[in-house]
Amino acid sequence: MTKSQIESRVEGWNWNMNIFEIYDELRDGHTGREQEELLTHAFNYFNKDSAIADLASHFGVTIETDEDSPIPC
């Protein structure tokens, strides 16, 4: 997925999907790499929401925060 596609998909989750629907989409429709990219972007987009962090943990994804990035996001 491109950065633009990731941003668009995560923004589409806002107000439209609950955490269980997001889980289903990630489980059924995305590779491990895409899950990592989507969850990392979502974690930062949703102000470090703990539900996104829990979801990432469930998928075995390590979230890189803005503070972890060598280049400011």
N, C-alpha and C positions, 0 to 999 in steps of 0.2 A: 504494500500500500504506500502511496505517496504521502508526504506530510499533509498536503491539502486534503486528501481523502480521510486521513486519520482525524484531522481537525473537524471536518464536516460530519463524520460519523459520530464523534463524541458530542459535538454540539447538538446533533439530532437526538441524543439520549436525553438531553436536558428538557424536562417537563413532559417528555413523551413516554418514557420507559421507567419502570421501577427496577430495583436492583436484581430481582429474579428474572426479569425479561432480559436485562443486560447479560446476566450469567448465561442464560439459554443461547443468546446470540454468540457470545464468545465461545462457548462450548461447541456449538454446532456449526458455526460459520467461519471460524478463523483459525489460522495456524498458530503455533506457539509463539512465533516471532510477532505476528500481528497482535496476538493477545498482549504481549509485552508492550508493544508500541501504543496500543489503544489504552491500556490501563495506566501506563506512565503518563500519557497526555491527560487522561481523565482525572487522575489523582491531582495533577497540578491545576487543571481547568476547574475542578470542583473544590478548590481551596483545601486540598489535603484531606478530603472526606474519609472518615474511618471505614465506611462501608466499602469504598473502592479499595482501600488498603487490605481489608479482610478478603475481598474477592481476589485480589492479586495473590495474596498468601495461599488461597485455596488452589489457584492455578499454578502455584510454584513460581510466580513472577516476582522478580526483584525490581522494585520501582526506583528509577533514578529521579531524584528530586531536582529542582532548579539549582539547589545549593550544591549538588553533586557534579553538575555539569561544568566542564572546564571552560566552556563558552557560555556566557549568559544567555538564557532562553528568553 
